[in-house]
């Protein structure tokens, strides 16, 4: 997928919508389950955005849409790790907007 996003000029929009949550409180969740959640919700999103962003910036057009969650702003919902990953998505999106908007 990364190679396709890097190389295929017909792709002008990336919708980063992969994500998952796991049940239970933080102390009930296994480290392996949490690591998989973080990898999907942050690392996969980051890698795909990183693959397409340089090409879109060079072209001066395109869009990256990262799907977050209100949980990234509301730790009181009790979804600690999921919320942390969605806070990452929000911050990354805001940073990319500032950096890439001037490039189209």
C-alpha distances in whole Angstrom, upper triangle without the diagonal:
4,5,5,6,9,10,10,13,14,11,14,13,11,13,12,14,13,16,19,23,25,29,32,33,32,34,33,30,29,27,24,24,24,21,19,19,19,16,14,16,16,14,10,12,13,10,8,11,12,9,10,14,15,14,16,19,20,19,22,20,17,17,15,16,16,18,21,24,28,28,26,30,32,32,35,33,33,29,29,26,24,26,25,21,22,24,22,19,23,24,20,20,24,23,20,22,25,23,21,24,26,23,23
4,5,5,6,9,10,13,14,12,14,13,11,13,12,15,14,17,20,24,26,30,33,33,32,34,34,30,29,27,25,24,24,21,19,20,19,15,14,16,15,12,10,11,11,7,6,9,8,5,8,11,12,12,14,16,17,18,20,19,16,16,14,16,16,18,21,24,28,28,26,29,32,32,35,33,33,29,29,26,24,26,24,21,21,23,20,18,21,22,18,18,22,21,18,20,23,21,19,22,24,21,21
4,5,5,6,8,11,13,12,14,15,13,16,16,18,18,21,24,27,30,33,36,37,35,38,37,34,32,30,28,27,27,24,22,23,22,19,18,20,19,16,14,14,14,11,9,12,11,7,9,12,13,12,14,17,17,17,20,19,17,17,16,19,19,22,24,28,31,31,30,33,35,36,39,37,37,33,33,29,28,29,28,24,25,27,24,22,25,25,21,22,25,23,20,23,25,23,20,23,25,22,22
4,5,5,5,9,10,9,12,12,11,14,15,17,17,20,24,27,30,34,37,38,36,39,38,35,34,32,29,29,29,26,24,24,23,20,19,20,20,18,15,15,15,12,10,12,12,9,9,13,13,11,13,16,16,16,19,17,15,16,15,17,18,21,24,27,31,31,30,33,35,36,39,37,37,33,33,30,28,30,29,25,25,27,25,22,25,26,22,21,25,24,21,22,25,23,20,23,24,21,21
4,6,6,8,9,7,9,9,8,11,12,15,16,19,22,26,29,32,35,36,35,38,37,34,33,31,29,28,27,25,23,23,22,19,18,18,17,16,13,13,13,10,7,9,9,6,5,9,10,9,10,13,14,13,16,14,12,12,11,14,15,18,21,24,28,29,27,30,32,33,37,35,35,31,31,28,26,27,26,23,23,24,22,19,22,22,19,18,21,20,17,19,21,19,17,19,21,18,17
4,6,8,11,9,11,12,11,15,15,18,19,22,25,28,31,35,38,38,36,39,39,35,35,33,30,30,29,26,25,25,23,21,20,20,19,17,15,14,14,11,9,10,9,5,5,8,8,7,9,12,12,12,15,14,13,14,13,16,17,20,23,27,30,31,29,31,34,35,39,37,37,34,33,30,28,29,28,24,25,26,23,21,23,23,19,19,22,20,17,19,21,19,16,19,20,17,17
4,6,9,9,11,13,13,17,18,21,21,24,28,31,34,38,41,41,40,43,42,39,38,36,33,33,32,30,28,28,27,24,23,24,22,20,18,18,17,14,12,13,13,9,8,11,11,8,11,13,12,12,16,15,14,16,16,19,20,23,26,30,33,34,32,35,38,39,42,40,40,37,37,33,32,33,32,28,28,29,27,24,26,27,23,22,25,24,20,22,24,21,19,21,22,19,18
4,5,6,9,11,12,15,17,20,21,24,27,31,34,38,41,42,40,43,43,39,38,37,34,33,33,31,28,28,28,25,23,24,23,22,19,18,18,16,13,14,14,11,9,12,12,9,11,14,13,12,15,14,13,14,15,18,20,22,26,29,33,34,32,35,38,39,42,40,40,37,37,34,32,33,32,28,28,30,27,24,27,27,24,22,25,25,21,22,25,22,19,21,22,19,18
4,5,7,10,12,16,18,21,22,26,29,33,36,40,42,43,42,45,45,41,41,39,37,36,35,33,31,31,30,27,25,26,25,23,21,20,20,18,15,15,15,12,10,12,12,8,9,12,11,9,12,11,10,13,14,17,20,23,26,30,33,34,32,35,38,39,42,41,41,38,38,35,33,34,33,30,29,30,28,25,26,27,24,22,25,24,20,21,23,21,18,19,20,16,15
4,6,9,11,15,17,20,21,25,29,32,35,39,42,43,42,45,45,41,41,40,37,36,35,34,31,31,30,28,25,26,25,24,21,20,21,19,16,16,17,14,11,14,15,11,11,14,14,11,14,12,10,13,14,17,19,22,25,29,32,34,32,35,38,39,42,40,41,38,38,35,33,34,33,30,29,31,28,25,27,28,25,23,25,25,21,22,24,23,19,20,21,18,16
4,6,8,11,13,16,18,21,25,28,32,35,38,39,38,41,41,37,37,36,34,32,32,30,28,27,26,24,22,22,22,21,18,16,17,16,12,12,14,12,9,11,13,10,9,13,14,11,13,11,8,10,11,13,16,18,22,25,28,30,28,31,34,36,38,36,37,34,34,32,29,30,30,26,25,27,25,21,23,24,21,19,22,22,18,19,22,20,17,18,20,17,15
4,7,10,13,16,18,22,25,29,32,35,38,39,38,41,41,38,38,37,35,33,32,31,29,27,26,25,22,22,21,21,19,16,17,16,13,12,14,12,9,10,12,9,7,11,12,9,10,7,5,7,9,11,14,17,20,24,27,29,27,29,32,34,37,35,36,33,34,31,29,29,29,25,24,25,23,20,21,22,19,17,19,20,16,16,19,18,14,14,17,14,12
4,6,10,12,15,18,22,25,29,32,35,36,35,38,38,35,35,34,32,30,29,28,26,24,24,22,20,19,19,19,16,14,15,15,11,10,13,12,9,10,13,11,9,12,14,12,12,9,6,5,6,8,11,13,17,20,23,25,24,26,29,31,33,31,33,30,30,28,25,25,25,22,20,22,21,17,18,20,17,14,17,18,14,14,18,17,14,14,17,15,12
4,6,9,11,15,18,22,25,28,31,32,31,35,34,31,31,30,28,27,25,24,22,21,20,18,16,15,15,15,13,10,12,12,8,7,11,10,8,9,13,12,10,13,16,14,15,12,8,6,5,6,8,11,14,18,21,22,21,23,26,28,31,29,30,27,27,25,22,22,22,19,17,19,18,14,16,17,15,13,16,16,13,14,17,17,14,15,18,16,15
4,6,9,12,16,19,22,25,28,29,29,32,32,29,29,28,27,25,23,23,20,19,18,17,14,13,14,15,12,9,12,13,10,9,13,13,11,12,16,16,14,16,19,18,18,15,11,8,6,5,6,7,11,14,18,19,18,21,23,25,28,25,27,24,24,22,19,20,20,17,15,17,16,13,14,16,14,12,15,17,14,14,18,18,16,17,20,19,17
4,6,9,13,16,19,22,25,26,25,29,28,25,26,25,23,21,20,19,17,15,15,14,11,9,10,11,9,6,9,10,8,8,11,12,11,12,16,16,15,17,20,20,20,17,14,11,7,6,5,6,9,13,16,17,16,19,21,23,25,23,24,21,21,19,16,17,17,13,12,15,13,10,12,14,12,11,14,16,13,15,18,18,16,18,21,20,19
4,6,10,13,17,20,23,24,24,27,26,23,24,23,22,19,19,18,16,14,14,14,10,9,11,13,10,8,12,13,11,11,15,15,15,16,20,20,19,21,24,23,23,21,17,14,11,8,6,5,8,11,15,15,15,18,20,21,23,21,22,18,20,17,14,15,16,13,11,15,14,11,13,16,14,13,16,18,16,17,21,21,20,21,24,23,22
4,7,11,14,17,21,22,21,24,24,20,21,20,18,16,15,15,12,10,11,11,7,7,9,11,8,7,11,12,11,12,15,16,16,18,21,21,21,23,26,25,26,23,20,17,13,11,9,8,10,12,16,16,15,19,20,21,23,21,21,17,18,16,13,15,15,12,11,15,14,11,14,17,15,15,18,20,18,20,23,23,22,23,27,26,25
4,7,10,14,17,18,18,21,20,17,18,17,16,13,12,13,10,8,9,9,6,5,8,11,9,9,12,14,13,14,17,18,19,20,24,24,24,26,28,28,28,26,22,19,16,14,11,9,9,10,14,13,13,16,17,18,20,17,17,14,15,12,9,11,12,9,9,13,12,11,14,16,15,15,19,20,19,21,24,24,24,25,29,28,27
4,7,10,13,15,15,18,17,14,15,15,14,11,10,12,9,6,9,10,7,7,11,13,12,12,15,17,17,18,21,22,23,24,27,28,27,29,32,32,32,30,26,23,19,17,14,12,11,11,14,13,13,17,17,17,19,16,15,12,13,11,8,11,12,10,10,14,14,13,16,18,18,18,21,23,22,24,27,27,27,28,32,32,31
4,7,10,11,12,15,14,11,13,14,13,10,9,12,10,7,10,12,10,9,12,15,15,15,18,19,20,21,23,25,26,27,30,31,30,32,35,35,35,33,29,26,22,20,16,14,12,11,13,11,12,16,15,14,16,13,12,8,10,8,6,9,11,10,10,14,15,14,17,19,19,20,22,24,24,26,28,29,29,30,34,34,33
4,7,9,10,12,10,8,10,12,11,8,8,11,10,8,11,13,12,12,15,17,17,18,20,22,23,24,26,27,29,30,33,34,34,35,38,39,38,36,33,29,26,23,20,17,16,15,16,13,15,18,17,15,16,13,12,8,10,9,8,11,13,12,13,16,17,17,20,22,22,23,26,27,28,29,32,32,33,34,37,37,37
4,7,9,11,9,8,11,13,14,10,10,14,13,11,14,17,16,15,18,20,21,21,24,26,26,27,30,31,32,33,36,38,37,39,42,42,42,39,36,32,29,26,23,20,18,16,17,14,16,19,17,15,15,12,10,8,10,10,10,12,15,15,16,18,20,20,22,24,25,26,28,30,30,32,34,35,36,37,40,40,40
4,7,8,6,6,10,13,14,11,11,15,15,13,16,18,18,17,20,22,23,24,26,28,29,30,32,34,35,35,39,40,40,41,44,44,44,42,39,35,32,29,25,23,20,18,19,15,17,19,17,14,14,12,9,8,10,11,11,13,15,16,17,19,21,22,23,25,26,28,30,31,32,34,36,37,37,39,42,42,42
4,6,5,6,10,12,14,12,11,15,16,14,15,19,19,18,20,22,24,24,26,28,29,30,32,34,35,35,39,40,40,41,44,45,44,42,39,35,32,29,26,23,20,18,18,14,16,18,15,12,12,11,7,7,8,9,11,12,13,15,17,18,20,21,23,24,25,27,29,30,31,33,35,36,37,38,41,42,42
4,5,5,8,9,12,11,9,12,14,12,13,17,17,16,18,20,22,22,24,26,28,28,30,32,34,34,37,39,38,39,42,43,42,41,38,34,31,29,25,23,20,18,19,15,15,17,15,12,13,12,9,8,6,7,10,11,12,13,16,16,18,20,21,22,24,26,27,28,30,31,33,34,35,37,40,40,40
4,6,8,9,13,12,11,14,16,15,16,19,20,20,21,23,25,26,27,29,31,31,32,35,37,37,40,42,41,42,45,46,46,44,41,38,34,32,28,26,24,22,22,18,19,21,19,15,16,15,12,11,10,11,14,15,15,17,19,20,21,23,25,26,27,29,31,31,33,35,36,37,38,40,43,44,44
4,7,9,12,10,10,14,15,14,16,19,20,19,21,23,24,26,27,29,30,32,33,35,37,37,40,42,42,43,46,47,46,45,41,38,34,32,28,26,24,22,23,19,20,22,20,17,17,16,12,12,12,12,14,16,17,18,20,21,22,24,26,27,28,30,32,33,34,36,38,39,40,41,44,45,45
4,6,8,7,7,10,11,11,13,15,16,16,18,19,21,22,24,25,27,28,29,31,33,34,37,39,38,40,42,43,43,41,38,35,31,29,26,24,21,20,21,18,18,21,19,17,18,16,13,11,10,10,11,14,15,15,18,19,20,21,24,25,25,27,29,30,31,33,35,36,37,38,42,42,42
4,5,5,6,9,10,11,12,14,16,16,18,19,20,22,23,25,26,28,29,31,33,34,36,38,38,40,42,43,43,42,39,36,32,30,27,25,23,23,24,20,21,24,22,20,21,19,16,14,13,12,13,17,16,16,19,21,21,22,25,26,26,28,31,31,32,34,36,36,37,39,42,42,42
4,6,5,6,9,10,10,12,14,15,16,16,18,20,21,22,24,26,27,28,31,31,34,36,36,37,40,41,41,40,37,34,30,29,25,24,23,22,24,21,20,23,22,20,22,20,17,15,13,11,13,16,15,15,18,20,19,21,24,24,24,27,29,29,30,32,34,34,35,37,40,40,40
4,5,5,6,9,10,10,12,14,15,15,16,19,20,20,23,25,25,26,29,30,32,34,35,36,38,40,40,39,36,33,29,28,25,24,22,23,25,22,21,25,24,22,24,22,19,16,15,12,14,17,16,15,19,21,20,21,24,25,24,26,29,29,29,32,34,34,34,37,40,39,39
4,5,5,6,9,10,11,12,14,15,15,18,19,20,22,24,25,26,28,29,32,34,34,35,38,39,39,37,34,31,27,26,22,21,20,20,22,19,19,22,22,19,21,19,17,14,13,10,11,15,15,14,16,19,18,19,22,23,23,25,28,28,28,31,33,33,33,35,39,38,38
4,5,5,6,9,10,10,12,13,14,16,17,19,21,22,23,25,27,28,30,32,32,33,36,37,37,36,33,29,26,24,21,19,18,18,19,16,16,19,19,17,19,17,15,11,10,7,9,12,11,10,14,15,15,16,19,20,20,22,25,25,26,28,30,30,31,33,36,36,36
4,5,5,6,9,10,10,10,12,15,15,16,18,20,21,22,25,26,28,30,30,31,34,35,36,34,31,28,25,24,20,20,18,19,21,18,17,21,21,19,22,20,18,15,13,10,11,14,12,11,14,16,15,16,19,20,19,22,24,24,24,27,29,29,29,32,35,34,35
4,5,5,6,8,10,10,10,13,15,15,17,19,20,21,23,24,27,29,29,30,33,34,34,33,30,27,23,22,19,18,17,18,21,18,18,21,22,20,23,21,19,15,15,11,11,14,14,11,14,17,15,16,19,20,19,21,24,24,24,27,29,29,29,31,34,33,34
4,5,5,6,8,9,10,12,14,15,16,18,19,21,23,24,27,28,28,29,32,33,33,31,28,25,21,20,16,15,14,14,17,15,14,18,18,17,19,17,16,12,12,8,7,11,11,8,11,14,13,13,16,18,17,19,22,22,22,25,27,27,27,29,32,32,32
4,6,5,6,7,9,10,11,13,15,16,17,19,21,21,24,26,26,27,30,31,31,30,27,24,20,19,15,15,13,14,17,15,13,17,18,16,19,18,16,13,11,8,8,10,9,6,10,12,10,11,14,15,14,17,19,19,20,22,24,24,25,27,30,30,30
4,6,6,5,6,9,10,10,12,14,15,16,19,20,22,24,24,26,28,29,30,28,25,23,19,18,15,15,15,17,20,18,16,20,21,20,23,21,20,16,15,11,11,14,12,9,12,14,12,12,16,17,15,17,20,20,20,22,25,24,24,27,30,29,29
4,6,6,5,7,9,10,11,13,15,16,18,19,22,23,23,25,27,28,28,27,23,21,17,16,13,13,13,15,18,16,15,19,20,20,23,21,20,16,16,12,11,13,13,9,11,14,12,11,15,17,15,16,20,20,19,22,24,24,23,26,29,28,28
4,6,6,6,9,11,11,12,14,16,18,18,21,23,22,24,27,27,27,26,22,19,15,14,10,10,9,11,14,13,12,15,17,17,20,18,17,13,13,10,8,10,10,6,7,10,9,8,12,13,12,13,16,17,17,19,22,22,22,23,27,26,26
4,6,5,6,9,10,11,12,14,16,16,19,21,21,22,25,26,26,24,21,18,15,14,10,11,10,13,16,15,12,16,18,18,21,19,19,15,14,11,10,11,10,6,8,10,7,7,11,11,10,12,15,15,14,17,19,19,19,21,25,24,24
4,5,5,6,9,10,10,12,15,15,18,20,20,21,24,25,25,24,21,19,15,15,13,14,14,16,20,18,16,20,22,21,24,23,22,19,17,14,13,15,13,10,12,13,10,10,14,14,11,14,17,16,15,18,20,19,20,22,25,24,25
4,5,5,6,9,10,11,13,14,17,18,19,20,23,23,24,23,20,17,14,14,11,12,14,16,20,19,17,21,23,23,26,24,23,20,19,16,14,16,15,11,13,15,12,11,15,16,13,14,18,17,16,19,21,20,20,22,25,24,24
4,6,5,6,9,10,11,12,15,17,16,18,21,21,21,20,17,14,10,10,8,9,11,14,17,17,15,18,21,21,25,23,23,19,19,16,14,15,14,10,11,13,10,8,12,13,10,10,14,14,13,15,18,17,16,19,22,21,21
4,6,5,6,9,10,10,13,15,15,16,19,20,20,19,17,14,11,12,10,12,13,16,19,19,16,19,22,22,26,25,24,21,20,17,16,16,15,11,12,13,10,9,12,12,8,10,13,12,11,14,16,15,15,17,20,19,20
4,6,5,6,9,10,12,14,15,16,18,19,20,19,17,15,12,14,12,15,16,19,23,22,20,23,26,26,29,28,27,24,23,20,18,20,18,14,16,17,14,12,16,15,12,13,17,15,13,16,19,17,16,19,22,20,20
4,5,5,7,9,11,12,12,15,17,17,18,17,14,12,10,11,10,13,15,19,22,22,20,23,26,27,30,28,28,25,24,21,19,20,19,16,16,18,15,13,16,16,13,13,16,16,13,16,18,17,15,18,20,19,18
4,5,5,6,9,11,10,12,14,15,16,14,12,10,7,9,9,12,14,18,21,22,19,22,25,26,29,28,28,25,24,21,20,20,19,15,15,16,13,11,13,14,10,10,13,12,9,12,15,13,12,14,17,15,15
4,6,5,7,10,10,11,13,15,16,15,14,12,10,13,12,16,17,21,24,24,21,24,27,28,31,30,30,27,26,23,22,22,20,17,17,18,15,13,16,15,11,12,15,13,10,13,15,13,12,15,17,15,16
4,6,7,8,10,11,13,14,16,15,13,13,11,14,14,17,19,23,26,27,24,27,30,31,34,33,33,29,28,25,24,25,23,20,20,21,18,16,19,18,15,15,18,16,13,16,18,15,14,17,19,16,17
4,6,6,6,9,10,11,12,11,9,9,8,12,13,16,19,23,26,27,24,27,30,31,34,33,33,30,30,27,25,25,24,21,21,22,19,16,18,18,15,14,17,16,12,14,16,14,12,14,16,13,13
4,6,5,6,9,10,10,10,9,9,8,11,13,16,18,22,25,26,23,26,29,30,34,32,33,30,29,27,25,25,23,20,20,20,18,15,17,16,13,12,14,13,9,11,13,10,8,11,13,10,11
4,6,5,6,9,10,11,11,12,11,15,16,20,22,26,29,30,27,29,32,33,37,36,36,33,32,30,28,28,26,24,23,24,20,19,20,19,15,15,17,15,11,13,15,11,9,12,13,10,11
4,5,5,6,9,9,9,11,12,15,17,21,23,27,30,31,29,31,34,36,39,38,38,35,35,32,30,30,29,26,25,26,23,21,22,22,18,17,19,18,14,15,17,14,11,14,14,11,11
4,5,5,6,6,6,8,9,13,15,19,21,25,28,29,27,29,32,34,37,36,37,34,33,31,29,29,28,25,24,24,22,19,20,20,17,15,17,16,12,13,15,12,9,11,12,8,8
4,5,5,7,8,10,11,15,17,20,23,26,29,30,27,29,33,34,38,37,38,35,34,32,30,30,28,26,25,25,22,20,20,19,16,15,16,14,11,12,13,10,7,9,9,5,6
4,5,8,10,13,14,18,20,24,26,30,32,34,31,33,36,38,41,40,41,38,37,35,33,33,32,29,28,28,25,23,24,23,20,19,20,18,15,15,16,13,10,12,11,8,9
4,5,8,11,14,17,20,23,26,30,32,34,32,33,37,39,42,41,42,39,38,36,34,34,33,30,29,29,27,24,25,24,21,20,21,20,16,16,17,15,12,12,12,8,8
4,7,10,13,16,19,22,25,28,30,33,30,31,35,37,40,39,41,38,37,35,33,33,32,29,28,28,26,23,23,23,20,18,18,18,14,14,15,13,9,9,9,5,4
4,7,10,13,17,20,23,26,28,30,28,30,33,35,38,37,39,36,36,34,31,31,30,27,26,26,24,21,21,22,19,17,18,17,14,13,15,14,10,9,10,8,5
4,7,10,13,16,19,23,25,28,26,27,31,33,36,34,36,33,33,31,28,28,28,25,23,24,22,19,19,20,17,14,16,16,13,12,15,14,10,10,12,10,7
4,6,10,13,16,19,22,24,22,24,27,29,32,30,32,29,29,27,25,24,24,21,19,20,19,15,16,17,14,11,13,14,11,10,13,13,10,9,12,11,9
4,6,10,13,16,19,21,19,21,24,26,29,27,29,26,26,24,21,21,21,18,16,17,15,12,13,14,11,9,11,12,9,9,13,12,10,11,14,13,11
4,6,9,13,16,18,16,18,21,23,26,24,26,23,23,22,19,18,19,16,13,15,14,10,11,13,11,8,11,13,10,10,14,15,13,13,16,16,14
4,6,10,13,15,13,15,18,20,23,21,22,19,20,18,15,15,15,12,10,12,11,7,8,11,9,7,10,12,10,11,14,15,14,15,18,18,17
4,7,10,12,11,14,16,18,20,18,20,17,18,16,13,13,14,11,8,11,11,8,9,12,11,9,12,15,14,14,17,18,18,18,22,22,20
4,7,8,7,10,12,14,17,15,16,14,14,13,10,9,11,9,5,8,9,6,6,10,10,9,12,14,14,15,17,19,19,19,23,23,22
4,5,6,8,9,12,13,11,13,11,13,13,9,8,10,9,6,8,11,9,8,12,13,12,14,17,17,17,20,22,22,22,26,27,26
4,5,5,6,10,11,9,12,11,13,13,11,8,11,11,8,9,12,11,10,13,15,14,15,18,19,19,21,23,24,24,27,28,27
4,5,5,7,8,7,9,7,9,10,8,5,8,9,7,8,11,11,11,13,16,15,16,19,20,21,23,25,26,26,29,30,30
4,6,7,10,9,11,9,9,9,8,4,6,7,4,4,8,8,7,10,12,12,13,16,17,18,20,22,23,23,26,28,27
4,7,9,9,11,11,11,12,11,7,9,11,8,7,10,11,9,11,14,14,14,16,19,19,20,22,24,24,27,28,28
4,5,6,8,9,9,12,11,7,10,12,10,9,13,14,12,14,17,18,18,20,22,22,24,26,27,27,31,32,32
4,5,6,7,6,10,10,7,8,12,11,10,13,15,14,15,18,19,19,22,24,24,26,28,29,30,33,34,34
4,5,8,9,12,12,10,12,15,14,13,17,18,17,19,22,22,23,25,27,27,29,31,32,33,36,37,37
4,6,8,11,10,8,12,14,13,13,17,17,17,19,22,22,23,25,27,27,29,31,32,32,36,37,36
4,6,9,9,8,11,13,13,14,17,18,18,20,22,23,24,26,28,29,30,32,33,34,37,38,38
4,6,6,6,8,10,10,12,14,15,16,18,20,21,22,24,25,26,28,30,31,32,35,36,35
4,6,5,6,9,10,10,12,14,15,16,18,20,21,22,24,26,27,29,30,31,34,35,35
4,5,5,6,9,10,11,13,14,15,16,18,20,21,22,24,26,27,28,30,33,33,33
4,5,5,6,9,10,11,13,14,15,17,19,20,21,23,25,26,26,28,31,31,31
4,5,5,6,9,10,10,12,14,15,17,18,20,21,23,24,25,26,30,30,30
4,5,5,6,9,10,11,12,14,15,16,18,20,21,22,24,25,28,29,29
4,5,5,6,9,10,10,12,14,15,16,18,20,21,22,23,27,27,27
4,5,5,6,9,10,10,12,14,15,16,19,20,20,21,25,25,25
4,5,5,6,8,10,11,12,14,15,17,18,20,21,24,25,25
4,5,5,6,8,10,10,12,14,15,16,18,19,22,23,23
4,6,5,6,9,10,10,12,14,15,16,17,20,21,21
4,6,5,6,9,10,11,13,14,15,16,19,20,20
4,5,5,6,9,10,11,12,14,15,18,19,20
4,5,5,6,8,10,10,12,13,16,17,17
4,5,5,6,9,10,10,11,15,15,15
4,6,5,6,9,10,10,13,15,15
4,5,5,6,8,10,12,14,15
4,5,5,6,8,10,11,12
4,5,5,5,9,10,10
4,6,6,8,10,11
4,6,7,8,10
4,6,5,7
4,5,5
4,6
4
